[in-house]
Amino acid sequence: AMSHYSEGYPPIDPYDCGFLEVSSIHTIYYEQCGNPDGKVIVFFHGGPGSGIDVNQRRLYDPKVYRIVLFDQRGAGKSIPHACLEENTTWHLVDDIEKIRKHLNISNWIVSGGSWGSTLALAYAETHPDRVNALILRGVFGVRRKEILWMYQEGANFMFPEEFERYIEPIPVVERGDLVSAYHRRLTGNDEEEKLKCAKAWTRWEKSVSRLMVDPALLGLSEQDQFSLAFARIENHYFVHGGFFREDEQLIKDAHKLNGIPGVILQGRYDIVCPPITAWELHKAWSSSDFVIVPDAGHSYKESGIYYKLIEYAEKFSKLNPKE
């Protein structure tokens, strides 16, 4: 067991990376790390719009796992950058299947946190036969109550000073619906206003995602390219209710996951995705473990969450894959 790594497994370079054209508009960047003959695990990044980072590969034992990571439409190295056209949950689910087939993988363990957990659930409920196990963190259902908590009223009770910075770009008269007010600006033609709003939106989320505020995360909100993709894509998905057929779709369909082993890791003080969603999912999915990390916020970088992610990846590496 390698769980003594406080920062995960040592840094690693991909043994393979490439671009896959998934539509006439979008081309997806993907990479593979670790053992080419290992058990396959795929990682879904958050946001939507965050893109992958080099530390996410370090959650999985590179001797045991063939680790697949990719940038979702419009995010990271995928092109066109920050593009909202043909960018919905179901396009992403189809992209995942295209990547799986392109890499000749029959089934895999699926891992993701925050929006990555949303996408993991949407994918696994659509293609349960492809999923050997699920490792989820900071579960997000894109339900109206979750969006309102984070972007309208709720989280502001905990971080009032940061919330003031978040609402500052929006005129008082439009503050009754902040997500829509941001949507108008993030999709508008005023480039200066768009960037200002992208940075404010990004800063708000990054300022509340750790138990202790993380200056490195706040720094991301100063990066134009990151903020534009992150804010535009997130807001686009939220305005459209995650493109689900109904508010509770992921929880109502969670019974389709019964028999798939999984863990739901949840920071007790997760402000971005409060534990209620994780708990409701666990109740609907009988083969899941529910693990509360008592001293953690939202981010996978919280040490208690990090250790548990590594522990469950180790544990699930011993499962026999589906035939």
C-alpha positions as CSV (number, residue, x, y, z in Angstrom):
1,A,0.0,0.0,0.0
2,M,1.3,3.4,-1.0
3,S,-1.1,5.5,1.2
4,H,1.8,7.1,3.0
5,Y,2.1,9.6,0.1
6,S,0.6,12.8,1.5
7,E,0.6,14.3,-2.0
8,G,-0.4,11.1,-3.8
9,Y,1.8,8.9,-5.9
10,P,4.9,10.6,-7.4
11,P,4.6,12.9,-10.4
12,I,4.1,11.0,-13.6
13,D,4.1,11.8,-17.3
14,P,1.6,10.3,-19.7
15,Y,2.8,7.4,-21.9
16,D,0.2,8.4,-24.5
17,C,-1.7,11.5,-25.3
18,G,-3.8,12.7,-28.3
19,F,-6.7,14.5,-29.7
20,L,-10.0,12.9,-30.7
21,E,-12.4,14.6,-33.0
22,V,-15.8,14.0,-31.5
23,S,-17.9,16.3,-33.7
24,S,-17.6,18.7,-36.5
25,I,-17.0,21.4,-33.8
26,H,-15.2,19.7,-30.9
27,T,-11.9,18.0,-30.5
28,I,-11.1,16.4,-27.1
29,Y,-7.6,16.1,-25.5
30,Y,-7.0,12.8,-23.7
31,E,-4.0,11.2,-22.0
32,Q,-3.1,7.8,-20.5
33,C,-0.7,7.3,-17.6
34,G,0.6,4.4,-15.5
35,N,0.6,0.8,-16.6
36,P,-0.7,0.2,-20.2
37,D,-1.6,-3.4,-19.2
38,G,-3.2,-2.3,-15.9
39,K,-6.8,-2.1,-14.7
40,V,-8.4,0.8,-16.4
41,I,-9.6,3.8,-14.4
42,V,-11.0,7.0,-16.0
43,F,-11.1,10.4,-14.3
44,F,-13.7,13.0,-15.0
45,H,-12.8,16.6,-14.0
46,G,-15.1,19.2,-12.5
47,G,-16.6,22.5,-13.3
48,P,-17.9,21.8,-15.9
49,G,-15.1,23.7,-17.6
50,S,-12.1,23.1,-15.2
51,G,-10.0,20.8,-17.4
52,I,-7.7,18.2,-15.9
53,D,-4.5,19.1,-13.9
54,V,-1.3,17.1,-13.5
55,N,-2.0,16.2,-9.9
56,Q,-5.1,14.2,-10.6
57,R,-3.1,11.4,-12.2
58,R,-1.4,10.9,-8.9
59,L,-4.5,9.6,-7.1
60,Y,-4.0,6.1,-8.7
61,D,-1.2,3.6,-8.3
62,P,0.7,3.8,-11.7
63,K,1.9,0.2,-11.3
64,V,-1.6,-1.1,-11.0
65,Y,-3.7,1.2,-13.1
66,R,-4.0,2.3,-16.7
67,I,-5.2,5.9,-15.9
68,V,-7.3,7.7,-18.6
69,L,-7.9,11.5,-18.2
70,F,-9.4,13.9,-20.7
71,D,-10.5,17.5,-21.0
72,Q,-14.3,17.8,-21.6
73,R,-15.7,20.0,-24.4
74,G,-14.4,23.5,-24.3
75,A,-12.1,22.9,-21.3
76,G,-8.4,22.6,-20.8
77,K,-6.6,21.7,-24.1
78,S,-9.8,20.6,-25.9
79,I,-10.8,22.9,-28.7
80,P,-12.5,25.2,-29.4
81,H,-11.8,26.8,-26.0
82,A,-14.8,27.8,-23.8
83,C,-17.2,26.9,-26.7
84,L,-20.8,26.4,-25.6
85,E,-22.2,25.1,-28.9
86,E,-23.0,21.4,-28.8
87,N,-21.9,21.4,-25.2
88,T,-24.3,19.4,-23.0
89,T,-24.2,16.5,-20.5
90,W,-25.3,14.1,-23.2
91,H,-22.7,15.2,-25.7
92,L,-20.1,14.5,-22.9
93,V,-21.6,11.1,-22.2
94,D,-21.3,10.2,-25.9
95,D,-17.7,11.6,-25.9
96,I,-16.8,9.2,-23.1
97,E,-18.0,6.3,-25.1
98,K,-16.0,7.5,-28.1
99,I,-12.9,7.7,-26.0
100,R,-13.5,4.2,-24.5
101,K,-13.9,2.7,-28.0
102,H,-11.0,4.7,-29.4
103,L,-8.7,3.3,-26.7
104,N,-10.1,-0.3,-27.0
105,I,-11.4,-0.4,-23.4
106,S,-14.3,-2.7,-22.6
107,N,-15.0,-1.5,-19.1
108,W,-13.4,0.7,-16.4
109,I,-13.6,2.1,-13.0
110,V,-15.1,5.7,-13.1
111,S,-13.8,8.4,-10.8
112,G,-14.9,12.0,-10.4
113,G,-15.6,14.8,-7.9
114,S,-18.0,17.8,-7.9
115,W,-19.2,18.1,-11.6
116,G,-17.0,15.1,-12.3
117,S,-19.3,13.1,-10.0
118,T,-22.4,14.4,-11.9
119,L,-20.9,13.3,-15.2
120,A,-19.9,9.9,-13.6
121,L,-23.5,9.3,-12.5
122,A,-25.0,10.4,-15.8
123,Y,-22.5,8.1,-17.7
124,A,-22.9,5.1,-15.3
125,E,-26.8,5.4,-15.3
126,T,-26.7,5.4,-19.1
127,H,-24.0,2.7,-19.5
128,P,-24.0,0.6,-16.3
129,D,-22.5,-2.4,-18.1
130,R,-19.3,-0.4,-18.8
131,V,-18.7,0.5,-15.2
132,N,-16.8,-1.8,-12.8
133,A,-16.9,0.6,-9.8
134,L,-17.5,4.3,-9.0
135,I,-15.4,6.6,-6.9
136,L,-17.3,9.9,-6.3
137,R,-16.4,12.9,-4.2
138,G,-18.4,16.1,-3.3
139,V,-21.5,14.9,-5.1
140,F,-23.4,17.4,-7.2
141,G,-26.8,16.8,-8.8
142,V,-27.3,20.2,-10.5
143,R,-30.7,20.4,-8.8
144,R,-32.3,23.8,-8.5
145,K,-31.9,23.8,-4.7
146,E,-28.2,23.2,-5.1
147,I,-27.7,26.0,-7.6
148,L,-29.7,28.4,-5.5
149,W,-27.7,27.5,-2.3
150,M,-24.4,28.2,-4.0
151,Y,-25.1,31.0,-6.4
152,Q,-28.1,32.9,-4.9
153,E,-28.7,32.3,-1.2
154,G,-27.2,29.9,1.4
155,A,-23.4,29.8,0.9
156,N,-23.4,33.6,1.3
157,F,-24.4,33.1,5.0
158,M,-21.0,31.4,5.4
159,F,-18.8,33.6,3.2
160,P,-20.5,37.0,3.2
161,E,-17.4,39.0,2.3
162,E,-16.6,36.9,-0.7
163,F,-20.2,36.9,-1.8
164,E,-20.2,40.7,-1.9
165,R,-17.3,40.4,-4.5
166,Y,-19.3,37.9,-6.5
167,I,-22.4,40.1,-6.8
168,E,-20.5,43.3,-7.3
169,P,-20.5,43.1,-11.2
170,I,-24.3,42.7,-11.3
171,P,-26.6,45.7,-11.0
172,V,-28.8,45.7,-7.9
173,V,-32.0,45.4,-9.9
174,E,-30.8,42.1,-11.5
175,R,-29.6,40.4,-8.2
176,G,-32.9,38.5,-7.8
177,D,-31.6,35.9,-10.2
178,L,-27.8,36.0,-10.2
179,V,-27.2,32.9,-12.4
180,S,-29.3,34.5,-15.2
181,A,-27.7,37.9,-14.8
182,Y,-24.3,36.2,-15.1
183,H,-25.5,34.2,-18.1
184,R,-26.4,37.4,-20.0
185,R,-22.9,38.8,-19.5
186,L,-20.9,35.6,-19.9
187,T,-22.6,35.0,-23.3
188,G,-22.8,38.7,-24.3
189,N,-20.7,40.7,-26.8
190,D,-18.9,43.0,-24.3
191,E,-15.6,41.2,-24.0
192,E,-14.4,43.4,-21.1
193,E,-17.6,42.8,-19.1
194,K,-17.4,39.1,-20.0
195,L,-13.9,38.7,-18.6
196,K,-14.7,40.7,-15.5
197,C,-17.7,38.5,-14.8
198,A,-15.8,35.3,-15.6
199,K,-13.2,36.2,-13.0
200,A,-15.7,37.2,-10.3
201,W,-17.8,34.0,-10.9
202,T,-14.6,31.8,-10.7
203,R,-13.2,33.6,-7.6
204,W,-16.5,33.0,-5.7
205,E,-16.3,29.2,-6.2
206,K,-12.6,29.0,-5.6
207,S,-12.8,31.0,-2.4
208,V,-15.3,28.6,-0.8
209,S,-14.0,25.3,-2.0
210,R,-11.4,24.6,0.8
211,L,-11.9,24.4,4.5
212,M,-9.0,27.0,4.7
213,V,-8.9,29.5,1.8
214,D,-6.3,28.4,-0.7
215,P,-4.4,31.2,-2.4
216,A,-3.3,28.9,-5.3
217,L,-7.0,28.2,-6.1
218,L,-7.8,31.9,-5.9
219,G,-5.0,32.5,-8.4
220,L,-6.8,30.5,-11.0
221,S,-9.5,33.2,-11.0
222,E,-6.9,35.7,-12.2
223,Q,-6.1,33.6,-15.3
224,D,-8.2,34.8,-18.3
225,Q,-8.3,31.5,-20.2
226,F,-9.1,29.4,-17.2
227,S,-11.8,31.8,-15.9
228,L,-13.5,32.2,-19.3
229,A,-13.9,28.4,-19.8
230,F,-14.8,27.7,-16.2
231,A,-17.4,30.4,-15.8
232,R,-19.0,30.2,-19.3
233,I,-19.3,26.5,-19.3
234,E,-20.5,26.1,-15.7
235,N,-23.0,28.9,-16.0
236,H,-24.3,27.4,-19.3
237,Y,-24.9,24.0,-17.7
238,F,-26.5,25.5,-14.6
239,V,-28.9,27.7,-16.6
240,H,-30.0,24.6,-18.4
241,G,-30.5,22.5,-15.3
242,G,-27.6,20.2,-16.3
243,F,-29.6,19.2,-19.4
244,F,-31.5,16.6,-17.3
245,R,-35.1,15.6,-18.1
246,E,-36.1,16.5,-14.5
247,D,-34.5,18.1,-11.5
248,E,-34.0,14.8,-9.6
249,Q,-33.0,12.6,-12.6
250,L,-29.6,11.4,-11.2
251,I,-31.1,10.4,-7.8
252,K,-34.3,8.9,-9.3
253,D,-32.2,6.7,-11.7
254,A,-29.6,5.7,-9.1
255,H,-31.3,2.3,-8.7
256,K,-29.6,1.5,-12.1
257,L,-26.3,1.5,-10.3
258,N,-27.3,-1.2,-7.8
259,G,-24.7,-4.0,-7.9
260,I,-22.0,-1.6,-9.0
261,P,-19.6,-1.1,-6.0
262,G,-19.0,2.5,-5.2
263,V,-18.0,5.1,-2.6
264,I,-19.4,8.5,-2.0
265,L,-16.8,10.6,-0.3
266,Q,-18.1,13.8,1.2
267,G,-16.4,16.7,3.1
268,R,-18.6,17.6,6.1
269,Y,-18.1,21.3,5.5
270,D,-18.4,21.3,1.7
271,I,-20.0,24.7,0.9
272,V,-20.0,24.1,-2.9
273,C,-21.8,20.8,-2.8
274,P,-23.3,20.3,0.7
275,P,-23.7,16.7,2.0
276,I,-27.4,16.5,1.5
277,T,-27.0,15.4,-2.2
278,A,-24.4,12.8,-1.3
279,W,-26.7,11.4,1.4
280,E,-29.8,11.3,-0.9
281,L,-27.8,9.5,-3.5
282,H,-26.5,7.0,-1.0
283,K,-30.0,6.2,0.1
284,A,-31.1,5.6,-3.5
285,W,-28.0,3.4,-4.4
286,S,-27.8,0.3,-2.2
287,S,-24.3,-0.8,-3.2
288,S,-22.6,2.4,-2.3
289,D,-20.5,3.2,0.7
290,F,-21.0,6.7,2.3
291,V,-18.0,8.3,3.9
292,I,-18.0,11.6,5.6
293,V,-14.7,13.3,6.0
294,P,-15.2,15.3,9.2
295,D,-12.5,18.0,8.7
296,A,-12.9,18.7,5.0
297,G,-14.5,21.2,2.6
298,H,-15.1,20.6,-1.1
299,S,-11.8,20.2,-2.9
300,Y,-10.1,16.8,-3.6
301,K,-6.9,18.4,-2.2
302,E,-8.3,18.3,1.3
303,S,-6.0,15.8,3.0
304,G,-8.7,13.7,4.5
305,I,-10.5,13.4,1.2
306,Y,-7.2,12.8,-0.7
307,Y,-6.3,9.8,1.6
308,K,-9.7,8.3,1.1
309,L,-9.6,8.7,-2.7
310,I,-6.3,6.8,-2.7
311,E,-7.5,4.2,-0.2
312,Y,-10.6,3.4,-2.3
313,A,-8.7,3.3,-5.6
314,E,-6.4,0.7,-3.9
315,K,-9.4,-1.2,-2.6
316,F,-11.2,-1.3,-6.0
317,S,-8.0,-2.3,-7.9
318,K,-8.6,-5.7,-6.4
319,L,-12.1,-6.1,-7.9
320,N,-12.5,-8.5,-10.8
321,P,-13.6,-6.6,-14.0
322,K,-16.9,-7.5,-15.7
323,E,-16.6,-10.0,-18.5
